[in-house]
């Protein structure tokens, strides 16, 4: 069953100021064809739209990007999120909880195209790292952790991902924990 959320419900569950949430939704979603000040209908969100607004708000408030830059990042990442099933959740509790609790961790690194030395183009380029396996071993000096990762590079013709991690303009979205935190707030009632 698809669950629809209202602005007030989202604001309360996510502990985000209602006016801020509405401002974010106007910035990151197209106008609501049914809603509006005069219509008498409150905007309703499916998980896909809710997640886009939440991620856009994260880019604004935590990474301090501008609204146009945050919109660009969302537009650029939406095909990847859709392809990997992050936008296909129907809001059902079990499905969303399963998706947020997956063992693969995703981190998204991005920086302005101009920072990479590209002669033309604007916007951002992206490195998406998926942790496939993690192994930890105790050694005399502490803990040794080995990760096996898969990388996806978007919007730039580069095979070496190291420049993303060395660029002073790089941003990082800790994607899996961000999704897990959203799902936890939406579906786990406070005791």
N, C-alpha and C positions, 0 to 999 in steps of 0.2 A: 504494500500500500504506500502510495506517495504521500509524504507529509509536507504540508505547506506551513511556512513560518510567517508571522507578521513582524513588523518593525519592533513593536513593543516586546514581543516574546523573545526576539533575538537580542535586543538590548538588555533585557533582564538576565537571560541565560549566559550571555557572553560578558556581562558586566561592562558594557560599553555605553556611554552616554547616548541617549536616544537621538538627540540632534546631530551628534557626530556620525552615528550609524546612517541616518537619513542623508547626510551630506556625502558620505562615502558612496552610498548606493546611487545617488544622482551622478557621481563622478565615474562610476565603473559599470553601470548598467544602462541600457537604452531606456527611454521613457516608458513607463508602464501604460499600456494601451487602455487598461480598465481603471487604473487608479488616477489620483489627482485630487487637488484640493476641493473641487466642486462636485466630483463624481459620487462621493459617498462610499466608495470602495477603498479599503486599505490595500496597499501593495502586499502581495504574498510572494514568498520566495521558495523555490525548490532548492535542494542542497547545492546544485551546480552554481546558481546565482549567489547564494549565500556565501559559498566558498570563494568565489571571485571577489566579492566585496570585502570579505575578511582578509584575503591575501593582499588586495589593493590597499586596505587600511594598514596592514603590516608594513607595506612598502613606504607608505606616507609617514606613519608615526614612529616606526622603529628604525627604518633605514634612511629616513629624512629625504626621500625623493620628492620631486615636484609631482603635481597631479598629472601633467602630460607624460612625464617619464614613467610614472607608475602605470598609466594607461598603456603605454608602449610595451612595458614588460609583460603586463597581463595579456595583451594581444599576441605578443611573440610566444609566450609560453602556453597559451590556450590549446593549440594543436597538439603539443606534446602531452599536456595534462589529459586531453581527451583520448589520445591514442593509448595512454597508460591507465585509463579507467578512473582517473581522479575526478572527472566531471560527470561520470555516468552513474554515480551513486544516486539511488532514488530516494534517499533519506530514511530508508528503513533502518531501524536500530541495529539489527544484526549485521547487515551488509556494511554499514558505515563503520561499525566497531571493528569488523574484520579487516576492512581496508586500512584503518588507522593503526591497527596492531600488527601489520605485516612485518616480517623479519627484515625485509630489504629497507635500508635507510637511504634516503635521497637527500643530497645537498645540491643546491643550485648556485653556481658562481656566475656573476655577470659583471661586465664592465662596458663603458662606452666604446663604440667602434673606433672612434678617434684615438683612444688610448692604446689601441693595438698597432697603430702605425699604418692602418689601411688608408690609402689615398682618397678613396671615395666611399660614400655611404655614411649613414647616420644611424642613430639608435644604439642598440646594444648587441653584444655577442655573448653567448652562454656556454657554460660547461656544466653538464649535469652528471653528477657522480652517484652511482648506485652501488652501495656496498652489498656484494653478493655473499661473502663469507667473512667471518671474523674468527681469528684464533688468538688466544692469549696464553702466554707461557710465563711462568715466574723465572726470573734470572736473578743473579746475586745483587744486581744494582737496582732491581725493581721489577716492573712488569713489562713484558715485551708483547706488543699487540701487532698482529699482521692482518691486513685486510686485503681481500680480493675485490676489485672494483671494476665496474663497466662504466665507460664514459661516452657521453653523447655531446657533440659540439654543434651548436646552432648559430647560423648567421655569420660564419667566417670560414674561409678556406685555410684551415690550419690543422695539422695532424698532431702537433705537440701541444698538450694541454698545460704544460708547466707555466707558460706565460700568464695564464689566468691567476695562478697562485702567487706570482711575483709582481703583478701589476699593482701599483699603489692605489688605483681607482676601483679595485674589485669590491663587489658587494657579495654577501653570501646569505642565502635563505636556507635555514635548516628545515627543509620542507616536511620531512616525515614527522618530527616532533610538533611542528606547527599544525599539521593536519590532525594529529592525535590529540592535541590540546583542544582544538575546535570540537572534535567529536565527543570528547569527554565532557566538555561544558554543555553541549547540546543534549546529550542522552543520559547523563548521570545526574540524577536529582540530588540536591544537598540533603544530608541527613539531619 
